[in-house]
Amino acid sequence: FEELEKIGKGGSAEVVRVRHKLSGKQFACKRILRAESIKNQRTQLIEFEQEVGVLQRISHRHFVSFVASFTDLTSFSLILIPVASDVLKSVLERQTREQPLPDPDIAILRHSFGCLSTALAHLHQQRVRHKDIKPGNVLVAQGRVLLCDFGISLDWSNSEHSTTEGIPHKFTSRYCAPEVNERDPRNTKSDIWSLGCVFLEIITVIKGYTLVEFNDFLLE
């Protein structure tokens, strides 16, 4: 693969637009940079293998699609399609009172309710909990929203139920369900709560308000 440009970064991961040298096709390469300690690299490898396993098993028009994976001395990498043009988090944050979002972006937001709901329903039907639904894990590509980042997802296809207990490994407090934050037993309903939090932000922007105003309202 030939690296073309970096299109995203978050935590220890970066996303790069790449081109296959033989076919000329373009893909997104999610590259997880190896941690310095062997212990942390083992954790990264577990999450990497989990994400590969989930992506190989699920398929939906509102998920990113798995193409290939590989590792080297510096990183763990996933080759995915399509190459996203934006992230929902960035779209929502661009709204200001002085410069509202253009109509095409608002149309994508209006369609996202049904798109993300059916995507999550399908994910749960495949016996997978995402565990970190947030605007930063929703891509925008060719007018479609796509759920991504299954690194901490729970595949419970070999279990009778999706409920887990104990201290959560990772979560985003702004979007996590109360039972996650309080370390209580949680299941697929926690994903639904998180998606509802995302929907609140989408509705805020559709109605012409900004996320800054939404945050101020929450603090009242």
N, CA, C and O of each residue as an XYZ file, in Angstrom:
880
protein
N       0.832     -1.193      0.000
C       0.000      0.000      0.000
C       0.873      1.252      0.000
O       1.929      1.301      0.632
N       0.400      2.254     -0.726
C       1.092      3.538     -0.768
C       0.316      4.545      0.073
O      -0.881      4.744     -0.136
N       1.000      5.178      1.025
C       0.346      6.152      1.892
C       0.145      7.467      1.146
O       1.079      7.998      0.544
N      -1.098      7.994      1.192
C      -1.415      9.233      0.490
C      -1.511     10.423      1.436
O      -0.873     11.451      1.205
N      -2.313     10.293      2.511
C      -2.471     11.406      3.447
C      -3.084     10.907      4.747
O      -3.800      9.907      4.768
N      -2.794     11.617      5.825
C      -3.428     11.327      7.099
C      -4.776     12.038      7.136
O      -4.876     13.222      6.815
N      -5.809     11.301      7.531
C      -7.154     11.881      7.519
C      -7.802     11.886      8.899
O      -8.925     12.367      9.047
N      -7.116     11.363      9.907
C      -7.687     11.386     11.250
C      -6.706     10.879     12.278
O      -5.785     10.128     11.955
N      -6.906     11.295     13.532
C      -6.047     10.855     14.619
C      -6.804     10.935     15.925
O      -7.566     11.875     16.151
N      -6.598      9.955     16.787
C      -7.225      9.955     18.096
C      -6.571      8.947     19.007
O      -6.479      7.767     18.669
N      -6.108      9.405     20.174
C      -5.419      8.502     21.088
C      -4.145      7.962     20.467
O      -3.315      8.725     19.972
N      -3.991      6.650     20.493
C      -2.795      6.023     19.920
C      -3.011      5.584     18.477
O      -2.143      4.937     17.891
N      -4.161      5.930     17.898
C      -4.479      5.492     16.536
C      -4.510      6.668     15.574
O      -4.815      7.797     15.957
N      -4.195      6.387     14.339
C      -4.323      7.365     13.270
C      -4.921      6.675     12.056
O      -4.759      5.469     11.870
N      -5.612      7.450     11.234
C      -6.222      6.891     10.026
C      -5.575      7.555      8.819
O      -5.465      8.779      8.743
N      -5.152      6.721      7.885
C      -4.419      7.194      6.717
C      -5.121      6.720      5.451
O      -5.550      5.570      5.361
N      -5.232      7.614      4.479
C      -5.733      7.208      3.158
C      -4.579      6.516      2.427
O      -3.491      7.078      2.309
N      -4.821      5.291      1.936
C      -3.786      4.548      1.230
C      -4.312      4.079     -0.129
O      -5.520      4.004     -0.352
N      -3.390      3.770     -1.019
C      -3.754      3.263     -2.341
C      -3.036      1.943     -2.578
O      -1.833      1.819     -2.348
N      -3.801      0.960     -3.044
C      -3.218     -0.330     -3.378
C      -2.394     -0.175     -4.656
O      -2.901      0.289     -5.678
N      -1.138     -0.560     -4.590
C      -0.220     -0.280     -5.699
C      -0.587     -1.019     -6.982
O      -0.305     -0.533     -8.077
N      -1.216     -2.192     -6.858
C      -1.552     -2.961     -8.059
C      -2.889     -2.553     -8.664
O      -2.997     -2.377     -9.877
N      -3.902     -2.402     -7.822
C      -5.245     -2.098     -8.337
C      -5.525     -0.607     -8.451
O      -6.392     -0.191     -9.219
N      -4.794      0.193     -7.690
C      -5.046      1.633     -7.685
C      -6.211      2.044     -6.795
O      -6.506      3.234     -6.683
N      -6.880      1.084     -6.159
C      -8.019      1.390     -5.294
C      -7.556      2.039     -4.001
O      -6.472      1.750     -3.493
N      -8.407      2.928     -3.475
C      -8.077      3.625     -2.241
C      -8.834      3.022     -1.057
O      -9.984      2.601     -1.180
N      -8.157      2.993      0.088
C      -8.720      2.440      1.314
C      -8.354      3.341      2.487
O      -7.507      4.227      2.375
N      -9.013      3.091      3.609
C      -8.627      3.741      4.867
C      -7.791      2.739      5.660
O      -8.170      1.575      5.796
N      -6.671      3.188      6.171
C      -5.815      2.338      6.996
C      -5.846      2.878      8.423
O      -5.321      3.958      8.695
N      -6.457      2.129      9.327
C      -6.445      2.491     10.740
C      -5.195      1.881     11.358
O      -5.049      0.661     11.422
N      -4.310      2.736     11.803
C      -3.005      2.296     12.305
C      -2.912      2.584     13.800
O      -2.962      3.739     14.223
N      -2.776      1.532     14.588
C      -2.645      1.670     16.041
C      -1.169      1.581     16.388
O      -0.564      0.517     16.260
N      -0.591      2.676     16.821
C       0.834      2.725     17.116
C       1.129      1.913     18.371
O       0.442      2.052     19.383
N       2.146      1.069     18.304
C       2.479      0.204     19.435
C       2.897      1.024     20.653
O       3.642      1.998     20.540
N       2.400      0.609     21.823
C       2.785      1.250     23.081
C       4.239      0.900     23.399
O       4.812     -0.027     22.826
N       4.816      1.656     24.316
C       6.221      1.415     24.655
C       6.399      0.151     25.479
O       7.370     -0.579     25.279
N       5.474     -0.129     26.409
C       5.634     -1.298     27.277
C       5.027     -2.549     26.641
O       4.039     -2.475     25.911
N       5.633     -3.689     26.929
C       5.138     -4.963     26.416
C       3.734     -5.243     26.951
O       2.891     -5.779     26.232
N       3.483     -4.880     28.215
C       2.174     -5.107     28.828
C       1.085     -4.359     28.065
O       0.034     -4.923     27.763
N       1.337     -3.095     27.754
C       0.344     -2.307     27.018
C       0.190     -2.791     25.588
O      -0.899     -2.709     25.020
N       1.273     -3.298     24.996
C       1.175     -3.856     23.651
C       0.284     -5.089     23.648
O      -0.452     -5.318     22.688
N       0.341     -5.879     24.701
C      -0.529     -7.059     24.791
C      -1.994     -6.637     24.827
O      -2.841     -7.254     24.182
N      -2.289     -5.569     25.593
C      -3.659     -5.049     25.639
C      -4.094     -4.561     24.260
O      -5.217     -4.822     23.830
N      -3.205     -3.857     23.574
C      -3.501     -3.380     22.220
C      -3.769     -4.544     21.278
O      -4.673     -4.478     20.445
N      -2.990     -5.603     21.410
C      -3.160     -6.758     20.535
C      -4.502     -7.431     20.766
O      -5.162     -7.853     19.816
N      -4.912     -7.532     22.042
C      -6.211     -8.128     22.361
C      -7.334     -7.315     21.712
O      -8.241     -7.882     21.102
N      -7.269     -5.981     21.845
C      -8.297     -5.120     21.259
C      -8.272     -5.186     19.734
O      -9.316     -5.179     19.082
N      -7.066     -5.250     19.181
C      -6.915     -5.356     17.727
C      -7.551     -6.642     17.215
O      -8.289     -6.622     16.230
N      -7.268     -7.763     17.882
C      -7.827     -9.050     17.469
C      -9.345     -9.076     17.647
O     -10.061     -9.682     16.850
N      -9.838     -8.403     18.717
C     -11.284     -8.309     18.920
C     -11.939     -7.556     17.773
O     -12.972     -7.976     17.250
N     -11.328     -6.435     17.386
C     -11.911     -5.627     16.320
C     -11.898     -6.385     14.998
O     -12.873     -6.349     14.248
N     -10.800     -7.067     14.716
C     -10.729     -7.857     13.488
C     -11.811     -8.934     13.496
O     -12.499     -9.137     12.496
N     -11.958     -9.621     14.627
C     -12.946    -10.687     14.725
C     -14.364    -10.195     14.501
O     -15.146    -10.835     13.798
N     -14.700     -9.043     15.106
C     -16.041     -8.482     14.947
C     -16.265     -8.039     13.509
O     -17.302     -8.347     12.922
N     -15.304     -7.319     12.935
C     -15.458     -6.803     11.574
C     -15.569     -7.925     10.544
O     -16.268     -7.777      9.542
N     -14.892     -9.033     10.779
C     -14.968    -10.163      9.855
C     -16.334    -10.841      9.914
O     -16.763    -11.476      8.951
N     -17.009    -10.703     11.048
C     -18.271    -11.424     11.252
C     -19.511    -10.605     10.907
O     -20.548    -11.172     10.563
N     -19.415     -9.290     10.995
C     -20.603     -8.456     10.776
C     -20.537     -7.754      9.426
O     -19.457     -7.506      8.889
N     -21.688     -7.445      8.899
C     -21.763     -6.724      7.634
C     -23.070     -5.941      7.587
O     -24.145     -6.501      7.803
N     -22.971     -4.656      7.307
C     -24.153     -3.791      7.240
C     -23.764     -2.537      6.483
O     -22.612     -2.109      6.556
N     -24.692     -1.942      5.761
C     -24.363     -0.770      4.949
C     -24.000      0.450      5.790
O     -23.493      1.444      5.271
N     -24.265      0.363      7.110
C     -23.884      1.472      7.981
C     -22.780      1.083      8.973
O     -22.661      1.669     10.049
N     -21.975      0.084      8.589
C     -20.730     -0.240      9.278
C     -19.581     -0.022      8.295
O     -19.765     -0.129      7.082
N     -18.402      0.283      8.821
C     -17.222      0.208      7.963
C     -17.009     -1.260      7.616
O     -17.420     -2.143      8.368
N     -16.368     -1.522      6.481
C     -16.163     -2.895      6.021
C     -14.697     -3.277      6.099
O     -13.812     -2.502      5.737
N     -14.462     -4.485      6.578
C     -13.108     -5.008      6.745
C     -12.564     -5.527      5.414
O     -13.255     -6.230      4.677
N     -11.307     -5.165      5.120
C     -10.641     -5.657      3.914
C      -9.462     -6.554      4.278
O      -9.327     -7.659      3.752
N      -8.608     -6.070      5.182
C      -7.411     -6.836      5.543
C      -6.845     -6.291      6.842
O      -7.265     -5.236      7.319
N      -5.887     -7.016      7.413
C      -5.185     -6.547      8.607
C      -3.745     -7.032      8.545
O      -3.443     -8.043      7.913
N      -2.868     -6.301      9.206
C      -1.465     -6.713      9.279
C      -0.804     -6.005     10.454
O      -1.316     -5.010     10.967
N       0.333     -6.531     10.868
C       1.112     -5.915     11.940
C       2.561     -5.761     11.481
O       3.036     -6.484     10.605
N       3.242     -4.808     12.092
C       4.681     -4.668     11.875
C       5.317     -4.247     13.195
O       4.665     -4.306     14.237
N       6.559     -3.830     13.167
C       7.276     -3.518     14.399
C       6.768     -2.266     15.097
O       7.041     -2.066     16.281
N       6.032     -1.423     14.384
C       5.599     -0.150     14.974
C       4.095     -0.039     15.181
O       3.643      0.844     15.909
N       3.309     -0.915     14.559
C       1.862     -0.707     14.633
C       1.062     -1.970     14.333
O       1.584     -2.971     13.842
N      -0.245     -1.877     14.656
C      -1.253     -2.857     14.243
C      -2.165     -2.116     13.264
O      -2.621     -1.016     13.574
N      -2.436     -2.684     12.110
C      -3.161     -1.941     11.078
C      -4.366     -2.701     10.531
O      -4.339     -3.920     10.360
N      -5.425     -1.936     10.264
C      -6.635     -2.444      9.626
C      -6.837     -1.714      8.308
O      -6.696     -0.493      8.251
N      -7.163     -2.437      7.260
C      -7.522     -1.836      5.977
C      -9.048     -1.908      5.853
O      -9.638     -2.987      5.907
N      -9.675     -0.733      5.684
C     -11.127     -0.634      5.721
C     -11.656      0.157      4.530
O     -10.929      0.932      3.908
N     -12.920     -0.052      4.228
C     -13.639      0.782      3.253
C     -15.000      1.140      3.847
O     -15.532      0.411      4.684
N     -15.564      2.282      3.402
C     -14.998      3.254      2.471
C     -14.066      4.228      3.187
O     -13.920      4.177      4.408
N     -13.440      5.112      2.418
C     -12.643      6.187      3.007
C     -13.610      7.307      3.388
O     -14.283      7.867      2.523
N     -13.679      7.629      4.662
C     -14.642      8.628      5.133
C     -14.197     10.038      4.770
O     -13.005     10.337      4.712
N     -15.181     10.895      4.527
C     -14.901     12.299      4.241
C     -15.013     13.157      5.485
O     -14.544     14.295      5.507
N     -15.649     12.600      6.544
C     -15.864     13.402      7.741
C     -16.184     12.480      8.916
O     -16.361     11.273      8.753
N     -16.254     13.083     10.104
C     -16.645     12.385     11.327
C     -17.822     13.139     11.917
O     -17.833     14.370     11.911
N     -18.812     12.421     12.424
C     -20.014     13.068     12.952
C     -19.670     14.105     14.014
O     -20.299     15.162     14.066
N     -18.702     13.826     14.846
C     -18.286     14.769     15.892
C     -17.901     16.119     15.283
O     -18.310     17.170     15.776
N     -17.115     16.080     14.214
C     -16.686     17.320     13.570
C     -17.855     18.054     12.924
O     -17.925     19.283     12.963
N     -18.774     17.292     12.330
C     -19.950     17.907     11.700
C     -20.761     18.669     12.744
O     -21.142     19.819     12.522
N     -21.021     18.035     13.871
C     -21.826     18.660     14.914
C     -21.139     19.895     15.489
O     -21.792     20.896     15.785
N     -19.828     19.818     15.644
C     -19.091     20.937     16.237
C     -18.959     22.129     15.299
O     -18.654     23.232     15.752
N     -19.178     21.935     14.010
C     -19.060     23.051     13.053
C     -20.239     24.021     13.113
O     -20.152     25.152     12.634
N     -21.335     23.564     13.704
C     -22.511     24.435     13.790
C     -22.229     25.628     14.706
O     -21.806     25.447     15.848
N     -22.459     26.828     14.215
C     -22.400     28.040     15.034
C     -23.635     28.877     14.752
O     -24.319     28.667     13.750
N     -23.922     29.825     15.634
C     -25.065     30.724     15.417
C     -24.831     31.592     14.183
O     -25.760     31.914     13.442
N     -23.550     31.967     13.978
C     -23.224     32.820     12.847
C     -23.185     32.049     11.537
O     -23.475     32.601     10.476
N     -22.824     30.768     11.614
C     -22.693     29.963     10.395
C     -23.325     28.588     10.610
O     -22.634     27.634     10.966
N     -24.630     28.487     10.396
C     -25.308     27.188     10.538
C     -24.793     26.185      9.511
O     -24.212     26.561      8.493
N     -25.013     24.916      9.793
C     -24.605     23.876      8.855
C     -25.378     24.007      7.540
O     -26.546     24.394      7.552
N     -24.745     23.692      6.411
C     -25.455     23.730      5.128
C     -26.507     22.628      5.041
O     -26.449     21.643      5.776
N     -27.455     22.802      4.149
C     -28.568     21.854      4.009
C     -28.119     20.406      3.777
O     -28.721     19.500      4.354
N     -27.080     20.144      2.951
C     -26.673     18.746      2.763
C     -26.236     18.067      4.064
O     -26.516     16.885      4.265
N     -25.555     18.799      4.945
C     -25.150     18.230      6.233
C     -26.358     17.983      7.128
O     -26.431     16.966      7.818
N     -27.305     18.918      7.112
C     -28.521     18.725      7.908
C     -29.300     17.511      7.408
O     -29.887     16.780      8.206
N     -29.308     17.296      6.104
C     -30.003     16.131      5.539
C     -29.364     14.835      6.031
O     -30.064     13.874      6.351
N     -28.036     14.812      6.089
C     -27.339     13.625      6.608
C     -27.714     13.384      8.064
O     -27.946     12.245      8.469
N     -27.775     14.460      8.853
C     -28.146     14.326     10.259
C     -29.569     13.794     10.402
O     -29.830     12.949     11.259
N     -30.486     14.278      9.576
C     -31.883     13.819      9.660
C     -31.972     12.317      9.338
O     -32.736     11.589      9.972
N     -31.207     11.871      8.376
C     -31.246     10.457      7.992
C     -30.523      9.570      9.011
O     -30.760      8.364      9.065
N     -29.652     10.165      9.809
C     -28.801      9.363     10.695
C     -29.589      8.637     11.786
O     -29.134      7.613     12.294
N     -30.764      9.155     12.152
C     -31.547      8.494     13.208
C     -31.890      7.057     12.806
O     -31.616      6.108     13.540
N     -32.488      6.923     11.639
C     -32.856      5.589     11.171
C     -31.643      4.740     10.841
O     -31.617      3.541     11.119
N     -30.634      5.374     10.242
C     -29.440      4.630      9.820
C     -28.709      4.023     11.017
O     -28.368      2.840     11.012
N     -28.472      4.842     12.038
C     -27.735      4.357     13.210
C     -28.583      3.409     14.050
O     -28.050      2.488     14.668
N     -29.893      3.622     14.079
C     -30.770      2.716     14.834
C     -30.768      1.325     14.218
O     -30.650      0.329     14.932
N     -30.898      1.250     12.900
C     -30.889     -0.066     12.245
C     -29.516     -0.712     12.344
O     -29.415     -1.933     12.457
N     -28.450      0.100     12.302
C     -27.098     -0.445     12.429
C     -26.901     -1.071     13.807
O     -26.353     -2.167     13.926
N     -27.354     -0.364     14.852
C     -27.201     -0.905     16.205
C     -28.078     -2.126     16.421
O     -27.659     -3.087     17.066
N     -29.292     -2.096     15.886
C     -30.176     -3.261     16.007
C     -29.532     -4.484     15.355
O     -29.576     -5.585     15.903
N     -28.934     -4.279     14.185
C     -28.271     -5.394     13.500
C     -27.076     -5.886     14.306
O     -26.845     -7.091     14.409
N     -26.318     -4.954     14.876
C     -25.155     -5.337     15.679
C     -25.578     -6.217     16.846
O     -24.940     -7.230     17.132
N     -26.643     -5.832     17.509
C     -27.128     -6.623     18.641
C     -27.709     -7.962     18.185
O     -27.591     -8.959     18.898
N     -28.328     -7.997     17.015
C     -28.816     -9.268     16.478
C     -27.666    -10.231     16.205
O     -27.827    -11.449     16.288
N     -26.511     -9.672     15.881
C     -25.314    -10.488     15.665
C     -24.582    -10.791     16.968
O     -23.485    -11.350     16.967
N     -25.208    -10.412     18.077
C     -24.700    -10.671     19.427
C     -23.350     -9.976     19.677
O     -22.378    -10.578     20.134
N     -23.348     -8.701     19.357
C     -22.175     -7.864     19.613
C     -22.623     -6.584     20.302
O     -23.570     -5.935     19.858
N     -21.948     -6.221     21.380
C     -22.131     -4.921     22.026
C     -20.995     -4.005     21.604
O     -19.827     -4.389     21.677
N     -21.326     -2.796     21.163
C     -20.278     -1.875     20.714
C     -19.475     -1.329     21.889
O     -18.245     -1.362     21.865
N     -20.154     -0.829     22.910
C     -19.592     -0.367     24.181
C     -18.952      1.029     24.145
O     -18.501      1.514     25.182
N     -18.904      1.678     22.988
C     -18.339      3.036     22.967
C     -18.959      3.854     21.824
O     -18.248      4.426     20.998
N     -20.287      3.895     21.794
C     -20.980      4.670     20.757
C     -20.905      6.152     21.103
O     -21.303      6.564     22.193
N     -20.400      6.940     20.181
C     -20.252      8.391     20.363
C     -20.041      9.011     18.987
O     -19.710      8.297     18.041
N     -20.224     10.324     18.853
C     -20.053     10.958     17.540
C     -18.665     10.752     16.933
O     -18.520     10.724     15.711
N     -17.661     10.611     17.772
C     -16.316     10.372     17.261
C     -16.127      9.003     16.642
O     -15.137      8.763     15.952
N     -17.080      8.091     16.886
C     -17.023      6.745     16.308
C     -18.082      6.542     15.227
O     -18.468      5.415     14.919
N     -18.540      7.652     14.660
C     -19.469      7.598     13.530
C     -18.851      8.380     12.379
O     -18.640      9.589     12.480
N     -18.566      7.691     11.296
C     -17.965      8.324     10.126
C     -19.053      8.777      9.155
O     -20.186      8.297      9.192
N     -18.680      9.709      8.291
C     -19.565     10.150      7.208
C     -18.830      9.899      5.891
O     -17.726     10.400      5.676
N     -19.454      9.126      5.027
C     -18.840      8.799      3.736
C     -19.927      8.719      2.675
O     -20.888      7.963      2.813
N     -19.770      9.500      1.621
C     -20.695      9.486      0.489
C     -22.146      9.681      0.950
O     -23.066      9.031      0.452
N     -22.324     10.595      1.917
C     -23.655     10.904      2.406
C     -24.239      9.902      3.381
O     -25.394     10.037      3.785
N     -23.459      8.892      3.769
C     -23.931      7.869      4.707
C     -23.175      7.976      6.020
O     -22.003      8.352      6.040
N     -23.850      7.642      7.121
C     -23.174      7.533      8.408
C     -22.788      6.067      8.621
O     -23.529      5.151      8.266
N     -21.607      5.875      9.210
C     -21.060      4.533      9.379
C     -20.525      4.366     10.794
O     -19.704      5.161     11.250
N     -20.986      3.340     11.483
C     -20.483      3.043     12.818
C     -19.112      2.382     12.679
O     -18.919      1.493     11.850
N     -18.160      2.831     13.509
C     -16.806      2.281     13.418
C     -16.222      2.083     14.806
O     -16.892      2.319     15.811
N     -14.981      1.653     14.855
C     -14.191      1.452     16.072
C     -14.806      0.407     16.993
O     -15.505      0.732     17.953
N     -14.529     -0.860     16.677
C     -15.052     -1.983     17.460
C     -13.970     -2.591     18.353
O     -14.042     -3.769     18.704
N     -12.971     -1.789     18.719
C     -11.827     -2.294     19.477
C     -12.160     -2.799     20.868
O     -11.510     -3.723     21.355
N     -13.168     -2.209     21.526
C     -13.534     -2.686     22.868
C     -14.903     -3.368     22.851
O     -15.502     -3.590     23.904
N     -15.389     -3.696     21.673
C     -16.696     -4.356     21.560
C     -16.687     -5.724     22.229
O     -15.639     -6.354     22.374
N     -17.861     -6.168     22.629
C     -18.021     -7.482     23.236
C     -18.769     -8.392     22.278
O     -19.926     -8.138     21.941
N     -18.104     -9.453     21.841
C     -18.740    -10.481     21.015
C     -19.264    -11.560     21.960
O     -18.484    -12.324     22.529
N     -20.585    -11.623     22.125
C     -21.166    -12.591     23.050
C     -21.914    -13.703     22.300
O     -22.891    -14.263     22.798
N     -21.425    -14.004     21.089
C     -22.075    -15.030     20.269
C     -21.967    -16.426     20.885
O     -22.764    -17.311     20.575
N     -20.981    -16.617     21.756
C     -20.823    -17.927     22.403
C     -21.323    -17.917     23.841
O     -21.004    -18.809     24.626
N     -22.106    -16.904     24.174
C     -22.652    -16.779     25.528
C     -24.168    -16.674     25.451
O     -24.722    -16.397     24.387
N     -24.843    -16.898     26.585
C     -26.301    -16.846     26.609
C     -26.831    -15.421     26.719
O     -27.969    -15.162     26.328
N     -26.034    -14.495     27.240
C     -26.514    -13.127     27.435
C     -25.361    -12.144     27.277
O     -24.192    -12.528     27.268
N     -25.719    -10.865     27.153
C     -24.722     -9.837     26.892
C     -24.264     -9.107     28.152
O     -23.438     -8.198     28.078
N     -24.797     -9.501     29.305
C     -24.516     -8.778     30.545
C     -23.091     -9.036     31.029
O     -22.631    -10.177     31.071
N     -22.407     -7.964     31.392
C     -21.074     -8.060     31.985
C     -21.051     -7.278     33.285
O     -21.874     -6.386     33.496
N     -20.107     -7.612     34.158
C     -19.965     -6.953     35.447
C     -18.520     -6.539     35.657
O     -17.658     -6.793     34.815
N     -18.263     -5.896     36.795
C     -16.900     -5.481     37.111
C     -16.595     -4.087     36.599
O     -17.487     -3.360     36.161
N     -15.321     -3.723     36.662
C     -14.886     -2.395     36.238
C     -14.752     -2.358     34.724
O     -14.030     -3.179     34.158
N     -15.430     -1.427     34.049
C     -15.302     -1.325     32.589
C     -13.872     -1.019     32.191
O     -13.190     -0.234     32.850
N     -13.422     -1.638     31.115
C     -12.049     -1.422     30.646
C     -11.871     -0.009     30.121
O     -10.932      0.688     30.505
N     -12.768      0.412     29.245
C     -12.739      1.757     28.674
C     -14.166      2.215     28.421
O     -15.038      1.406     28.103
N     -14.400      3.510     28.563
C     -15.698      4.077     28.188
C     -15.551      5.586     28.111
O     -14.589      6.156     28.626
N     -16.523      6.229     27.455
C     -16.538      7.685     27.334
C     -17.665      8.202     28.217
O     -18.839      7.986     27.919
N     -17.310      8.888     29.305
C     -18.291      9.239     30.339
C     -19.441     10.090     29.806
O     -20.564      9.972     30.297
N     -19.190     10.939     28.822
C     -20.248     11.818     28.303
C     -21.393     11.014     27.689
O     -22.546     11.445     27.731
N     -21.083      9.856     27.123
C     -22.097      9.088     26.392
C     -22.440      7.750     27.051
O     -23.331      7.044     26.578
N     -21.753      7.396     28.125
C     -21.996      6.067     28.703
C     -23.252      6.067     29.569
O     -23.648      7.096     30.118
N     -23.865      4.899     29.679
C     -25.062      4.735     30.494
C     -24.694      4.819     31.979
O     -23.547      4.558     32.343
N     -25.661      5.184     32.848
C     -25.368      5.278     34.287
C     -24.771      4.007     34.862
O     -23.874      4.068     35.703
N     -25.261      2.849     34.417
C     -24.749      1.597     34.974
C     -23.288      1.353     34.612
O     -22.573      0.664     35.340
N     -22.844      1.914     33.495
C     -21.426      1.790     33.125
C     -20.591      2.676     34.038
O     -19.570      2.246     34.576
N     -21.033      3.910     34.205
C     -20.308      4.868     35.039
C     -20.238      4.411     36.494
O     -19.259      4.671     37.193
N     -21.294      3.724     36.938
C     -21.359      3.275     38.328
C     -20.846      1.847     38.526
O     -20.950      1.290     39.619
N     -20.294      1.261     37.465
C     -19.686     -0.090     37.522
C     -20.706     -1.157     37.875
O     -20.350     -2.166     38.483
N     -21.977     -0.956     37.507
C     -23.026     -1.948     37.731
C     -23.107     -2.884     36.531
O     -22.495     -2.607     35.500
N     -23.849     -3.988     36.640
C     -24.026     -4.873     35.477
C     -24.622     -4.103     34.299
O     -25.514     -3.275     34.485
N     -24.136     -4.372     33.099
C     -24.627     -3.669     31.902
C     -24.746     -4.645     30.740
O     -24.123     -5.707     30.720
N     -25.578     -4.242     29.765
C     -25.827     -5.117     28.619
C     -26.088     -4.260     27.379
O     -25.624     -3.123     27.296
N     -26.829     -4.809     26.418
C     -27.063     -4.088     25.167
C     -27.813     -2.775     25.381
O     -27.704     -1.857     24.568
N     -28.571     -2.685     26.470
C     -29.302     -1.445     26.749
C     -28.351     -0.268     26.941
O     -28.719      0.881     26.694
N     -27.138     -0.553     27.380
C     -26.149      0.511     27.562
C     -25.781      1.144     26.225
O     -25.565      2.353     26.146
N     -25.712      0.340     25.189
C     -25.478      0.865     23.840
C     -26.618      1.787     23.413
O     -26.390      2.836     22.810
N     -27.838      1.384     23.732
C     -29.010      2.170     23.335
C     -28.993      3.530     24.032
O     -29.310      4.549     23.418
N     -28.625      3.545     25.305
C     -28.492      4.816     26.032
C     -27.474      5.714     25.325
O     -27.734      6.894     25.088
N     -26.314      5.143     24.992
C     -25.256      5.925     24.334
C     -25.742      6.499     23.014
O     -25.474      7.659     22.700
N     -26.457      5.687     22.239
C     -26.983      6.178     20.969
C     -27.996      7.299     21.210
O     -28.052      8.257     20.439
N     -28.792      7.185     22.270
C     -29.726      8.251     22.607
C     -29.011      9.556     22.919
O     -29.492     10.630     22.558
N     -27.865      9.471     23.586
C     -27.067     10.672     23.872
C     -26.570     11.314     22.576
O     -26.554     12.538     22.444
N     -26.169     10.481     21.631
C     -25.740     10.989     20.322
C     -26.912     11.667     19.622
O     -26.755     12.733     19.027
N     -28.090     11.043     19.696
C     -29.277     11.618     19.059
C     -29.625     12.985     19.656
O     -30.067     13.876     18.930
N     -29.434     13.162     20.962
C     -29.705     14.456     21.590
C     -28.841     15.549     20.969
O     -29.316     16.656     20.718
N     -27.577     15.236     20.725
C     -26.683     16.224     20.113
C     -27.093     16.509     18.668
O     -27.036     17.652     18.214
N     -27.505     15.467     17.954
C     -27.940     15.654     16.561
C     -29.192     16.533     16.512
O     -29.277     17.451     15.697
N     -30.164     16.249     17.388
C     -31.393     17.048     17.429
C     -31.066     18.505     17.750
O     -31.637     19.421     17.158
N     -30.148     18.712     18.685
C     -29.747     20.074     19.062
C     -29.290     20.864     17.846
O     -29.694     22.009     17.645
N     -28.442     20.238     17.038
C     -27.889     20.923     15.868
C     -28.954     21.102     14.788
O     -29.015     22.157     14.157
N     -29.787     20.097     14.568
C     -30.860     20.220     13.575
C     -31.789     21.389     13.920
O     -32.274     22.095     13.036
N     -32.025     21.575     15.213
C     -32.923     22.644     15.662
C     -32.260     24.024     15.615
O     -32.887     25.029     15.950
N     -30.993     24.067     15.200
C     -30.336     25.360     15.035
C     -29.483     25.820     16.193
O     -28.914     26.911     16.153
N     -29.385     24.994     17.238
C     -28.550     25.342     18.388
C     -27.144     24.765     18.210
O     -26.900     23.968     17.304
N     -26.236     25.173     19.074
C     -24.864     24.679     19.014
C     -24.604     23.727     20.181
O     -25.354     23.709     21.158
N     -23.541     22.942     20.070
C     -23.185     22.042     21.167
C     -22.721     22.822     22.391
O     -22.857     22.347     23.519
N     -22.172     24.018     22.174
C     -21.800     24.867     23.314
C     -23.042     25.229     24.113
O     -23.030     25.177     25.343
N     -24.115     25.598     23.418
C     -25.378     25.923     24.085
C     -25.962     24.685     24.770
O     -26.527     24.781     25.859
N     -25.822     23.533     24.132
C     -26.296     22.285     24.712
C     -25.535     21.977     26.007
O     -26.136     21.581     27.006
N     -24.233     22.159     25.984
C     -23.418     21.914     27.181
C     -23.797     22.874     28.309
O     -23.869     22.477     29.472
N     -24.037     24.136     27.959
C     -24.457     25.123     28.967
C     -25.793     24.731     29.592
O     -26.005     24.899     30.793
N     -26.688     24.206     28.757
C     -27.996     23.769     29.258
C     -27.839     22.620     30.251
O     -28.523     22.581     31.273
N     -26.950     21.698     29.953
C     -26.730     20.556     30.845
C     -26.174     20.982     32.196
O     -26.409     20.321     33.207
N     -25.439     22.086     32.208
C     -24.817     22.565     33.445
C     -25.755     23.405     34.303
O     -25.428     23.732     35.443
N     -26.921     23.756     33.759
C     -27.868     24.599     34.515
C     -28.487     23.840     35.694
O     -29.300     24.400     36.430
